[in-house]
């Protein structure tokens, strides 16, 4: 079963949910997100295509909860084949001198600090043959994106470091760059944008999965 287990953190909406649905015909999905209702809707969609899922309504910033989940995965399946990390916190746009302290702290916790326990917990489940995938966002360098951009860049920097460290021994660590999609995340940054011109998350999920080496 290890070769058929995919852990998706941030699975309830947007790209994470689309990746879960795309992988459902070939993988058992361990779906992590905070929103129970959205996870239940995802489970219905996965079952509709003949797949199966384990729902984990957890916050990735809760180290104890993630430790318990990863231990449960180990005890049940021994490991996983794939980890897709799409969980991200999006603070309000703000000029750098006006970043709110609470927004900054929450963004750092979700986008950076969580990586400090997620990677150590998940890496043993991946072993030498598994694959971890992270998603970059070039929009983070645009003006007023300071808190989001800085924390996203830190997240990707850590992923790149891990990729270099494990290049020979494994697991495989990849960083992919999705096209702009009409997600709730993007809507916070670009209200009123023509959403029809953006890539559909389902189509983008399918494209990104073809890039897995």
C-alpha positions in Angstrom: 0.0 0.0 0.0 2.9 2.4 0.6 3.3 3.0 -3.2 -0.4 4.0 -3.3 -0.6 6.6 -0.5 -0.6 10.3 -1.2 -0.5 12.8 1.6 -1.9 16.2 0.6 -1.6 19.1 3.1 -4.0 21.8 2.2 -6.4 19.5 0.4 -9.8 21.0 1.0 -9.9 23.7 -1.7 -8.1 25.0 -4.8 -5.1 23.2 -6.2 -4.9 20.8 -3.2 -8.4 19.5 -3.8 -7.8 19.2 -7.6 -4.6 17.3 -7.0 -6.5 14.9 -4.7 -9.2 14.3 -7.2 -6.7 13.7 -10.0 -4.7 11.2 -7.9 -7.8 9.4 -6.5 -8.0 6.8 -9.2 -4.5 5.5 -8.5 -3.8 6.6 -4.9 -5.4 6.5 -1.5 -5.6 10.1 -0.4 -4.7 11.3 3.1 -6.3 14.7 3.0 -5.3 17.3 5.6 -7.1 20.6 6.0 -8.9 22.6 8.7 -12.3 22.8 7.1 -14.4 19.7 7.8 -17.2 20.4 5.4 -14.8 21.0 2.5 -13.0 17.7 3.3 -16.3 15.9 3.3 -17.1 17.3 -0.1 -13.7 16.2 -1.4 -14.3 12.7 0.0 -17.6 12.5 -1.9 -15.8 13.5 -5.1 -13.1 10.9 -4.5 -15.6 8.2 -3.9 -17.5 9.2 -7.1 -14.5 8.2 -9.1 -14.0 4.9 -7.2 -11.2 6.2 -5.0 -10.8 6.3 -1.2 -9.6 8.9 1.3 -8.6 9.3 4.9 -9.8 12.7 6.1 -7.6 14.5 8.6 -9.3 17.8 9.8 -6.1 19.3 11.3 -4.1 22.5 11.2 -0.6 21.9 9.8 0.7 24.5 12.3 -0.3 22.1 15.2 2.9 20.0 15.6 1.3 17.6 18.0 -1.6 16.9 15.7 0.7 16.4 12.7 3.0 14.1 14.7 0.0 12.0 15.7 -1.2 11.8 12.0 2.2 10.8 10.7 2.6 8.1 13.4 -0.9 6.8 12.5 0.1 6.7 8.8 3.3 4.8 9.7 1.4 2.3 11.9 -1.3 1.7 9.2 0.7 1.7 6.0 4.3 1.9 6.8 4.9 5.0 4.7 3.7 7.1 1.8 4.7 7.5 -1.9 3.9 11.1 -2.3 3.5 14.3 -0.3 2.0 17.4 -1.9 2.1 20.5 0.2 -0.4 23.2 -0.9 -1.3 24.6 2.5 -0.6 28.3 2.7 -1.9 31.4 4.6 -2.6 34.5 2.7 -2.5 37.8 4.7 -4.0 41.0 3.5 -2.0 43.0 0.9 -0.1 45.7 2.6 2.9 48.1 2.1 5.9 46.7 3.9 6.0 49.5 6.5 2.3 48.8 7.4 2.4 45.1 7.8 0.2 44.2 10.8 2.1 42.3 13.5 -0.6 39.7 14.0 -0.9 39.1 10.3 2.9 38.7 10.1 3.0 36.3 13.0 0.2 34.1 11.6 1.7 34.1 8.1 5.2 33.1 9.4 3.7 30.3 11.5 1.7 28.8 8.7 4.0 29.3 5.7 7.4 28.9 7.4 7.4 27.6 11.0 5.1 24.7 10.1 7.7 23.4 7.7 10.0 23.0 10.6 8.0 20.1 11.9 6.3 18.9 8.7 9.5 17.9 6.9 11.0 16.0 9.9 7.7 14.2 10.4 6.9 13.3 6.8 10.5 12.6 5.5 10.7 9.2 7.3 7.3 8.2 5.7 8.7 9.0 2.3 11.9 6.9 2.8 14.4 6.9 0.0 11.9 6.3 -2.8 9.1 8.7 -2.1 8.5 12.2 -3.4 7.7 15.6 -1.8 6.3 18.4 -4.0 6.1 22.1 -3.1 4.6 24.9 -5.1 6.3 28.2 -5.8 4.5 31.5 -6.5 6.4 34.2 -8.5 3.7 36.7 -7.6 5.2 36.9 -4.1 7.7 39.5 -5.3 5.1 42.0 -6.4 4.5 45.2 -4.4 2.2 44.9 -1.3 2.9 41.1 -1.2 5.6 41.5 1.5 4.4 39.2 4.2 3.1 36.6 1.8 6.1 36.9 -0.5 8.7 36.7 2.2 7.2 33.7 3.9 6.6 31.9 0.6 10.2 32.5 -0.5 11.4 31.1 2.9 9.3 28.0 2.4 10.6 27.4 -1.1 14.2 28.1 0.1 13.9 25.3 2.7 12.4 23.0 0.1 15.3 23.7 -2.3 17.8 23.0 0.5 16.1 19.7 1.2 16.1 18.8 -2.5 19.9 19.4 -2.7 20.5 17.3 0.5 18.4 14.4 -0.7 19.4 14.5 -4.4 21.5 11.3 -4.1 19.9 9.5 -1.1 16.3 10.4 -1.6 13.5 11.2 -1.2 12.9 13.1 -4.4 12.0 16.8 -3.6 10.5 18.8 -6.4 9.3 22.4 -6.7 6.7 23.2 -9.3 5.2 26.5 -10.4 1.5 26.5 -11.0 -0.1 28.9 -13.5 -2.4 31.6 -12.1 -5.7 30.0 -11.1 -9.1 31.4 -9.9 -8.7 30.2 -6.3 -9.8 31.9 -3.1 -6.1 32.7 -2.5 -5.7 34.7 -5.7 -9.1 36.4 -5.3 -7.8 38.0 -2.1 -5.0 39.6 -4.1 -6.8 40.3 -7.3 -10.5 41.1 -6.7 -12.5 41.8 -9.8 -10.0 40.0 -12.0 -11.3 38.2 -15.2 -11.3 34.7 -13.8 -12.1 33.2 -17.2 -8.6 34.0 -18.3 -7.0 31.9 -15.6 -6.2 28.2 -15.6 -8.8 25.9 -14.0 -7.4 24.2 -11.0 -8.3 20.7 -12.3 -6.5 21.3 -15.6 -3.5 22.7 -13.8 -3.4 19.8 -11.4 -3.4 17.4 -14.3 -0.6 19.4 -16.0 1.5 19.6 -12.8 1.3 15.9 -12.2 2.8 15.2 -15.6 5.9 17.1 -14.4 6.7 14.7 -11.6 10.0 13.2 -12.5 
